[in-house]
Amino acid sequence: MPCTTFNRDGADPGAELKAQWESFPPIHKIQAELDARPMLLITGDRDELFPPSHYESLAAELAELTWKRIADGDHLFSLHRKQLVKIAVDWLLEN
């Protein structure tokens, strides 16, 4: 049985996050704007919420996307925060 955690105000944070996520425009609607911009995507290969397969079409569609994968990274990069920061800082310095 799944466990649901509620905020102090009684709101379900999962529902709130889902609503925020669903409010974003679909990538295909803003792809032209994104194509010309350098972007960094950092994912964890052990992310159970968004596994690498979730990003394959995105990576294929966006020409300026740099995709860095952390082999043992989970959704929160729990044991890989230093590696996450290094990847991001190195990319920002190069771009």
C-alpha positions, -999 to 999 in steps of 0.1 A, spaced: 0 0 0 15 34 -10 22 59 17 10 94 11 26 123 30 7 155 35 19 190 42 10 208 74 -18 225 56 -32 191 46 -22 194 9 -8 164 -9 27 175 -21 26 148 -48 -5 162 -62 9 197 -61 41 186 -79 21 167 -105 0 198 -112 31 219 -116 46 194 -140 15 192 -160 14 230 -163 46 230 -183 41 232 -221 49 200 -240 85 201 -253 73 198 -290 55 231 -286 86 250 -275 112 230 -294 120 257 -319 129 281 -290 150 254 -273 168 242 -304 191 273 -305 199 273 -268 227 252 -252 211 230 -225 225 206 -200 205 176 -188 220 155 -160 203 123 -151 209 93 -130 208 58 -145 192 44 -114 164 70 -113 132 51 -107 110 80 -114 126 91 -147 148 64 -161 172 72 -190 146 59 -215 124 88 -205 149 112 -220 160 94 -251 136 112 -275 143 146 -259 180 140 -263 175 130 -299 153 160 -307 173 189 -292 205 197 -311 221 218 -284 214 194 -256 244 180 -236 232 149 -218 254 137 -189 244 105 -171 256 95 -137 258 57 -137 248 50 -101 228 82 -97 193 80 -83 165 106 -87 180 128 -60 217 121 -68 219 110 -32 255 98 -32 266 119 -62 260 155 -53 296 165 -57 297 149 -92 264 166 -100 278 200 -91 311 194 -109 293 184 -141 271 215 -139 299 240 -131 322 225 -158 294 228 -183 286 264 -173 322 274 -176 324 259 -211 291 274 -223 
